[in-house]
Amino acid sequence: MTGDVEEQGGPNVVEDSVVLDAKGLRALAHPVRVQLVGLLRKYGPSTATRLAERLGVNSGTASYHLRQLGAAGFVEEDTGRGNARERWWRSVHRSTWFNDPELAEREPEATLAYLRSVAAIHTLRTRQTLDGLRTMPRAWRETFDMSDWALRITPEEAASLQRELAEVVARYRRDAPEQGPGAADEAERVVVITQILPEPDAPAASSPPSDARDEEEGPTP
């Protein structure tokens, strides 16, 4: 899953990351919570009201889910901001890693809910980019890419591919809220989404033995 929001697998857990355990997985098995964590990591500390506006939900809903995330250790109150009437929140980590196959086996429903939430966010990001493509500067329009390649590889080769892709992405600057626009000349925020989606072949229907076919078809006139 994606860099500063959610990641799955990978050879090494990066700094400022959290590795999901059963409690954390269940806490993030809700699309609003995944989005809240992502927004705080992307844009920095914020209030429930501002986050609710971005997500299109009411502030009470955002407040509830922020408290749940706080109880699970994903976010915390930013006591250096706001006042008694305005509570600010910040993310505790920069990214989340989910790379425990045994945990996925023990918590299948929470795993599926979490992964579906992440997939929905990926789809939303793609749609938002497409909606803004016509007004995007030409240089960025020309770098926009949506590609897929069909490969036939072994599980071991798939794991190697995943490691190599992660190493390539790691060579580039990571985004951080404190950098802001113009952190480097012509630098803008880019989201790189990698997906390795196994598509096991359906077993071929076995042909009936020749004598069985003869019996079904009957004698030839």
C-alpha positions, 0 to 999 in steps of 0.5 A: 500500500502507499508510502506515507499512508499505508504500506503492505509487505516490503523488506524493511520497515522505515523509520517513524512507522508502525507495524500493525498488530491485532489491536491496530488492525481492528482500529483501522478496519474502517475507511474514515479512520484510514482517511483521517490518519492519511490526512494528518500525515499528509497535511500535518496537525488539524482539528476534527472540524477541518478534517470533517470538511475534507472528508465530507462527514460531520465533525461529530463523526470525525471526533469519534473516529479520532478518539478511537485512533487516539486510543489505538495509538495512531494519533495524539492531541497536539497540545501546542495548538488550539485552545479549550474549545478547539482540539488539534490532532496529529499523527504519531507515525509517518506510515503504517506497515501490514506485513504479518501473514499470520495476523491476516489469517487470525483476523480475516474480517478486519484484514479484508475491511482494512485492505478494502479501505486502502483500495478505496482510497487508492481509487479516490486518489486516481479519480481526483487526479483525473478530475484535475488533469485538464487544469494541471500544468503541462509538465505534470500532465506529461508525467501522469501515468496509469500503466499495468503489466501482465506478468507470469512469475513465481511467488518468489519472483513476486517478492523480489519485484516488490523489494526492487520497487520499494528500493526504487521509490526509496531513492526519492525524497519522501513527502512531509507536511513541514516541507510545504510547497516549494521545498525544492525547485519545481517539486510537487507532491506525487503519490506512487501506488504499487499493486501486485495483484495475483490472478491464479489461473482457474483449473482447466476442466478435465476431459472425460475419458474416451470410453465415457464419451462413447457411452454418452454419445451412443453408437455411431450409426 
